[in-house]
Amino acid sequence: MLGFASYKITGDAFELEDLFVDPSFWRRGVATAFGRQHDRRRRAAGVRRIWVTGNPHALPFYESAGFHVEGEVHTVFYPAPRLYRATL
């Protein structure tokens, strides 16, 4: 298994719940492929914005994927960036 990703759609909100890629497969397009798959599902549901509470170490990845920091939330483990990406 290379990784996994999960999401939920609630009303007009698409929340990326989990995104994990085995570190030995980083920078090979796996997370980007997960994102394209989720984008198809999001568009089919008519949702225009994707939200994620990201791991602070993954912030460069999310920013390179077009996400913007909206703020910070406190999780059980650490303060984490709250990000969104507006889409068509």
Secondary structure as a PSIPRED ss2 file (coil, helix, strand):
# PSIPRED VFORMAT (PSIPRED V4.0)

   1 M C   1.000  0.000  0.000
   2 L C   1.000  0.000  0.000
   3 G E   0.000  0.000  1.000
   4 F E   0.000  0.000  1.000
   5 A E   0.000  0.000  1.000
   6 S E   0.000  0.000  1.000
   7 Y E   0.000  0.000  1.000
   8 K E   0.000  0.000  1.000
   9 I E   0.000  0.000  1.000
  10 T E   0.000  0.000  1.000
  11 G C   1.000  0.000  0.000
  12 D C   1.000  0.000  0.000
  13 A E   0.000  0.000  1.000
  14 F E   0.000  0.000  1.000
  15 E E   0.000  0.000  1.000
  16 L E   0.000  0.000  1.000
  17 E E   0.000  0.000  1.000
  18 D E   0.000  0.000  1.000
  19 L E   0.000  0.000  1.000
  20 F E   0.000  0.000  1.000
  21 V E   0.000  0.000  1.000
  22 D C   1.000  0.000  0.000
  23 P H   0.000  1.000  0.000
  24 S H   0.000  1.000  0.000
  25 F H   0.000  1.000  0.000
  26 W C   1.000  0.000  0.000
  27 R C   1.000  0.000  0.000
  28 R C   1.000  0.000  0.000
  29 G C   1.000  0.000  0.000
  30 V H   0.000  1.000  0.000
  31 A H   0.000  1.000  0.000
  32 T H   0.000  1.000  0.000
  33 A H   0.000  1.000  0.000
  34 F H   0.000  1.000  0.000
  35 G H   0.000  1.000  0.000
  36 R H   0.000  1.000  0.000
  37 Q H   0.000  1.000  0.000
  38 H H   0.000  1.000  0.000
  39 D H   0.000  1.000  0.000
  40 R H   0.000  1.000  0.000
  41 R H   0.000  1.000  0.000
  42 R H   0.000  1.000  0.000
  43 R H   0.000  1.000  0.000
  44 A H   0.000  1.000  0.000
  45 A C   1.000  0.000  0.000
  46 G C   1.000  0.000  0.000
  47 V C   1.000  0.000  0.000
  48 R C   1.000  0.000  0.000
  49 R E   0.000  0.000  1.000
  50 I E   0.000  0.000  1.000
  51 W E   0.000  0.000  1.000
  52 V E   0.000  0.000  1.000
  53 T E   0.000  0.000  1.000
  54 G C   1.000  0.000  0.000
  55 N C   1.000  0.000  0.000
  56 P H   0.000  1.000  0.000
  57 H H   0.000  1.000  0.000
  58 A H   0.000  1.000  0.000
  59 L H   0.000  1.000  0.000
  60 P H   0.000  1.000  0.000
  61 F H   0.000  1.000  0.000
  62 Y H   0.000  1.000  0.000
  63 E H   0.000  1.000  0.000
  64 S H   0.000  1.000  0.000
  65 A C   1.000  0.000  0.000
  66 G C   1.000  0.000  0.000
  67 F C   1.000  0.000  0.000
  68 H E   0.000  0.000  1.000
  69 V E   0.000  0.000  1.000
  70 E E   0.000  0.000  1.000
  71 G E   0.000  0.000  1.000
  72 E E   0.000  0.000  1.000
  73 V E   0.000  0.000  1.000
  74 H E   0.000  0.000  1.000
  75 T C   1.000  0.000  0.000
  76 V C   1.000  0.000  0.000
  77 F C   1.000  0.000  0.000
  78 Y C   1.000  0.000  0.000
  79 P E   0.000  0.000  1.000
  80 A E   0.000  0.000  1.000
  81 P E   0.000  0.000  1.000
  82 R E   0.000  0.000  1.000
  83 L E   0.000  0.000  1.000
  84 Y E   0.000  0.000  1.000
  85 R E   0.000  0.000  1.000
  86 A E   0.000  0.000  1.000
  87 T C   1.000  0.000  0.000
  88 L C   1.000  0.000  0.000
